[in-house]
Every structure is written in structure tokens, then in C-alpha cells.
Amino acid sequence: MMSHSPARIVITGLGTHGAGGISVPALWENTLRQNINVQERTSSSGQRYVVYTAPDPHFETKWPKIVKHADRAAKLSLAAAKQAWADACLTRSNIDPHRVGVTVGSSRGPAGCSLAAGKPHPTDAVYSAFSSIAGVVAAELAAARCAQMTSDTCISGAVALQTACLQLQSHQLDVAVVGGVDAPLVDPLLEQFAAGGVLASLTDREALRPFDQNRTGTVIGEGAAFVVVETETHARERGAHIRGVIHAVATGCEPHLRTSMSMNAQGMQQRARRALSTCEIAAHDIDLLILHGTGTRLNDSMESRCVRHSFGPVEQQPYSLGTKAITGHTVGASSIFQLLVGLESVRHGFVPATANCTTLDPDCSIRLSRGVAAELHYGLCLTSGFCGNSSCIVFGPAR
């Protein structure tokens, strides 16, 4: 019996709405120029935080009554998904809605609805459900095949992408609208993060310092990042412009862990090995690493050890880039934000500098970019989360 390789998955649309930019070109420009948009926030209990707040989304919608009372996470998702849909040149007339699905990853879901103080609104029973986020997007795009959510801490977006790729390769879908979103800037969640000791002690634009010797913690941000994916055959048949290729997605966990990684980030190493093995790309062929880089002491050190063990000493490594000083820590949306910046880096042939990393921690033995032009063939996103979760996305340009 002949074996058949899985269909190649390509990206045909990109969109984002967050503190790092309200479009992919804006996100890329802000990454290049290191434009950082942080604000101070005082909670109802008097605690002060620095956060990355997205501009309020504004868009036309076919379903204003559905959108009106939806959670902020759903509205951010809708803004980003509509961009990706338009970028993919999709309309209701050129695609069968019963072959279109929406999959969204989120760690904290509709936090505004589910954790809001005061008397509940009658619609909160609907909009406090995680699935309402994907449902709002599916309603707007008339995606009738599925509207589903994944929630796997910070790798939620990667799990959503993996789920959609499998559905495309098993011919359940022709087109998948995939995203990551979180809008966690609500007092109860911020107080939980503060109690957990993961937030930066600084309160200025340099508070989040990925891999920097003087980093003090992370800064929470809100935002949505979306892609449209389909099989290469389907994309070429409809004449779509291909933005990039998803070569492999690997996810998994170290179930005995809660907030840290094992020594040398062995789980993350396994994810990288599995992804590279799946797509038969060698580690030395990777040109670019988009790292999780939360700015916490532990995450950045452990992630750097993963890079060293997976790709060798600094002089042999691909260029590394951390994006969170621009976007904030967008929790479940992190992996898709990383993917967007990685795709733009490959497209432009340029690896931006990592904002706010002025003095690389000697414990972080990575080849951190200071802004360099390079021919980039393959990129790899590494993301980790609570409960031992980690993911790896291998991507590249359309060739």
C-alpha cells in the first residue's frame, strides 16, 4: 500500500489587533522601530501595574447585535480575523461556507465577561463561554463548518493552528481561520499574576526586558493575531497569494510541572526535535528563532538552554528574536504573534533587534539579533506555558 505525505499547509492571510499594532504592517514597523506602547493602570484595590493595552477595535459588522455585548477578546479577535480574511481575498461568493472553520486559542478566554464586577448582564451567560469568541468570528465570516476553541495556557494559539492543520489535511475543511487571543487586563487576573510573582517590578517602557541581565519579570498585554491557512493545492486552485508555509507544529507537556520548565527545558527540546523530524528539516537549516522571551528570570534562562542544546553553541545558532517588549505578554495569543513577526522577518529578509535587551544575560547563551539583514529560509517559533506546556512551529516563505 502506498503511503501519502500529508498535504502541505500554506498561509494566505494575516491579521492582528493589539498593543503592538492594529495591522500586520504596523506590528512589523513597531518591531523595527522599537515603538513600545505601555500604560500604567491602577486596580480597584489600589495596586499599580504597567500593561500593554490595545486600541479599541472599530469595524463594520453584519451582526451588530451579536457583537455588541461580546467580550473584548471576541472583539479583538473579530478585528484581526477580518483583516486576515480580507488579506486572503476570501468572500462569501468564492468559498463554500460549509468548508470553512474557525479555531481560536485563548488562555483566559472572555475574562471581562466572566470576571466582571457588579450585576451580571443577561447576555453574560452566553458571552462568558470560551466558544463565544470563535462563534462571533464564525458568524461574521459565515464559517459554517466549525467554531471551536483551544485553551492550553500560552501555547493555545499553537494548539489551535495544529488542530486546523490536521482538519485541513484530513479534508474536513478547505479553509481555516486560526487565531490566538487574550484580553486579560482585568483586575482579578492582574492580581493573580502579581501574587504569582511573575510581573516586572519596573513601571516604564523598558519594564519587559527579554533575556536582559536586568530583567525583573513580564508585563501582561492584550491582543489578537490571526492567520488564514489552507492546503497548497486549494490555495493555488483559487489563485491565492501565499504568504508562507507551515512545515510542522508540535505541542506537548511535562505534566508534573506547573509554572516552570524542567532543567534544560527538555520538554521544549522534544517539541523542537519532533517538529523538525516531522518536516524533515535539519536543525542546522533553521535560520531564525522567534522565542517566547517573557522577561522572567526562569523562563528566559531555561529557554536559552533549550536553544543551546537544540542548536549548539552561539556561533552555530540561528539568529534569535524576542517580541514581547513590543506586544506585551499576550498569554494564549503568544505563539501566533511570534509567527506573524517571523513571517514578516522572512519576507523582508531582516531580523529585528530584540527591544529592551541592552545587556544580554550571560546565562542566556543565544545569538540574539541586534538587527541584521539575512536570507531566511526556515524559521521556528518556541513557546512555553504553565502546566509544562510547550510548542514549536516550523515555518518558511512561499517558494
N, C-alpha and C positions, 0 to 999 in steps of 0.2 A: 504494500500500500504506500503510495507516495505521500510524503509529508509536505505541508504547505506552510510557508512562513507567514506570520501574521501580517495583515495589511499595514502599510506604512501610514502613520498618522501625521497630518500636517496642520499647521496653524494658518487660518485665513483671516482672522480678525482680532484686534486688540482694543482694549478699553480700560480706563481707570478713572476713579474719582477719589481723591484722598488729600491729605495734607501735603504730600509730595508733588501734587499736580492734579489738575482736573481733566487731563488728557494724557495720552502716552507721550506726545511731543513735549508737553510741559514737564512731565516727570523726568524725561531724558535731559531737558535743558536745565532743570533744577539740580539734577545729579551732577551734570558737568560743571555748573557754576557754584555748586555747594550752597544753594539757596535753602535755608533752613527756616521752617515756619512753625515755631513753638509758641505756646501761650502759657501764662500762669493761670491756675484755676484754684479756687478756694471751695472746699466742700461744705456741706451744710453743718458739719461738725467743727469747722474752722481749720481743717488741715489744708495745707497748701501743696499743690502739685504743679509740675510742668508737664504739658501734654501736647500732642500733635493733633490739632483739630482741623478737620476737612471743611472747606466752604460748604454752605448749604447747597444741596443739589437743586437745580432748576431744569425742568424738561417738560415737553408736551407729552401727555399720556392719553391713550384711548380709554383708560379706565380710571378716571379721577376719583370715583367713589371708593374703588379698591385701594388706591394708593394713599388717599387722604389720611387714614388712621394707621397706616402701616408703620412698623418700627423704622427707626433711622437706618438700621442695617439694610433693610429692604430697599429704601430709597437710594442709598449709596450704591447698592447692587444694580438697581434699575438704571441709574445714570451710567455706570460703567458698561453694563450689558448692552444698552442701546448703542453706545459707541462701537463696541466690538461687532455687533450685528450690522451696523451701517458700514463699518470698515470691511466686512466680509461681503458686502454688496448683496445681502440677502433681503428678500421681500416676501410677503405672503403669496405673491403670484409666481415666484420662481423656485419654491421649495414646498414639498408636501408637509404640512404641519404635523401630521401623524408620524413623521420620520425625524422630528426634531425634539431633542430633550434638553432639559436644563438641570445641571448639577452644581450645587454651591456648597463650599466648605466653610464652616464657621466654628470657632471655638466657643464663643459666648452667646451666639445667636441673637435673638431680639431682646437684648438686655434692657433697653429702655422701657419696653412694654412689661417685661416680666419682673423687673425690679423697681418700677416706678413707685414713688411715694404717693400717698393720698388715695382718694377713692378711685377704684378701677373704672375705666371706660367700658361700656358694653362690648366694644369690639376687641378688647384685650384678650378675651377668651380665644379668639382666632389668631390675632397677631402676636401673641406671646409664644405661639408654636414655632419651632425652628422651621418647619416646612413652609410657613407663610412667606419666608424670604424667597425661596425658589418659586413659590406659587405666584407671587407678584410679578416676577420676571417672566415666567411662562405665560401668564395672562397677557402681558404687553406684547410679547413676541408671537403669540398664538402657537406656542410649542406644546403640542397635544400628546406627545409620546410619554414624557415623564417630567416631573418637577420634584427633584429629590435633594436631600441634604446629607452631608457627611460632617461629623464632628469628632475630631481627633487632635485636640489641642492645637499646637502651632503648625502641624502638618496637615490640617484639614483641607486646605486648598490642593495639596498634592494628592491626597486620597480622592478628592473629587475628580481631579484630572485622570488619575489611574482608573477610576470607575468608568468614566466616559470613554476612555480609550478602549477598554475591554468591551463596552457596549457597541462601539463602532466596529471593532474587529470581529465581533460575533454577529454583525449585520442586524442588530436591534435598532440602530439609528443610522441616519445618513449624515446628520449634523448635530453636534453637541455644543451648547453654550455653557462654558465652565468658568467658575469663578471662586474667589476666596473673599470673604468679607468679615469684618468685625467693627462694631461701634461700641466699644467697651468703656467709654468715658462717662460712666455713671458712678455716683459716689460709692455705693456698696462694693463695686468691683475694684475701684481705685484703692479703697481702704483695705480690701483683701490683699491686693498686690503689695501695698505698703507694709502690711502686717507680715507678709511673707519675706520681706527684706530684699526684694529684687529691684526696687526703684532707685534711680540715681539720687544722690544727695545734693547734687547741684541743681540750680534753677535758672540756667541761662541757655543760650542757643547751643552751647557745647556740652550740655548735660549728658547726652548719649554719645559715648566715645568708643566705638567698636575697636577692640584689640589694642587700645591705647594703654600705656603703662599706668595712667592716672584715672582709668575708668572707675566709676562708682556704682554703676547699675544701669538699668534700662529705663526708657521713657515710653509710656503707652501711647499709641496712636490709633486713629480710626481711618478706614478706607476700604475700597473695593477694587479688585483687579480681576479682569475677565479676559478670556480668550475664546474664540470660536475654533473648534477642531473638527476635522473630518478625514476620511481616508483620502489618500493622494489621488486615487482613481476617481472618486466622486468630485473632488475639487477641480481636477483637470477637465473632467467632462463638462462641468458648468462654467469653465473658463475663469475660475477664481485666481486671484493673485495670492501666491503662497508666501506667508511672512516668515515661516520657519518650519522645522521638523521636530517632532517629539520622538526621540530614538528609544527612550525607555523611561519608565517610572518604577521605582522600588520603594516600598514602605514596610515598616515593621516596628517592633517594640522590644524593649528589655523589661519584662513585666514586673520585676522586683523593684524597679526604680520609681521614684515619684517626681522629684524636681531636679535631678542631676543626671549626668551620663556616667557610665562605667569608666574605669581607668582606661585612658587612651581612646575613649569613645568607640568601643568595639562594635556596638550596635550600628553606629553611623558608618563605620568602616565596612561592615557587612552589607549595608544598603548600597554603598558605592560599588562594591565588588559585584553585587547581584545585578545592578543596573548595567554596568559595563559589560558583564558577561552576557546579559540578555541581548544587547545590541551588537555584541562582538566588536566593541571598540576598546582599544588598549588604553590603560591609564596614561601612558606617555603621549597619546594622541589628543588628550584634553588640553585645550589652550586657555581656558577661563574657568575660574571657580567663583560662583556667587554664593557667599557664605551667609549663615544665619546671623552671626555677629550681633548679639543682643546688647553688648556692653556690660554684661555682668562678669564678675571675676571668673566664675567657674565655667560658664558656657564658652567663653572665648578661648580659654586655655584648653579645654577638652576638645573643642572643635579644631583648634590648631594642631593638636596631637593627631587627630584623625587625618588631617591633611598630610602631616609629616609621614605617618605610617602608610598612607594610601598612595602618595605621590613622590615620596623621597625627600632628600634634603632641599633646602630653599632654592639652591641654584638649579635643581631639576624640576621644580614645581611649575605648574601653570600660574599665571597671574591670578591673584585673589582680590575680590572686591566685596565690601560690606555696604549695604544700602540703608540701614535703619536710621542713620543720622539724618537722612532725607525724608523717609516715610514715617518714622516712628516705628515702634514695635506694634505691628498691626495684627498680632496674635495669629488667628486662623487664616488670615489672608497672606501671611508672610511669604509662603513658597511661590505664590502666583505673582506677587510684586517682584520677587527675585527673578522670576522667569521673564517678566516684561523688561526689566533693566538688562538682563542677559541678552535677550533678543536684540535690543537696541544696540548694545555693545558690539555684537556680532555684525549687525547690519552696517554700522558706521566704521567698523574696524578700529575701535578705540576702547580702551579700558579706563574708565574714570578713576580718579583718586578716591579713596575712602574718606568721606568727610569726617572731621573732628578727630581723626587719628594723627596726632602730631608727633608722638613718640611711641613707636611700636614697642609693646611689651616684649622683653627678651624671652619670656616664656611662650610667646606666640610666634613660633618659627614658621612663618608663612611668607610667600613672595607677594607682599601687599603692593598693589599698583599705586603709583604716585601720579598716574595719568600718562598713558603710553599708547601710541598707535601700534597696532599689530594685526596681522592677518589671522582671523579667528575661525576655525573650522568646527570645533566642538566645544560646547560649554556644559557645565554641570552645576546644579543648584543643590546645596546641602541645607537641610532644615531639621531642627530638633524641637521637642516639646516636652511638657510634663508627661508623667506616666511612662517614661522611657521611649516615647515615640521618636522616630526619625525617618527622613525621606530623602530620596535622591532623584532628581530629574536630569536626564541627559538630553540635550537639545542641540540644534545646529541650524545653519541657514538653509534656504532652499537652493539646491544646486541641480 
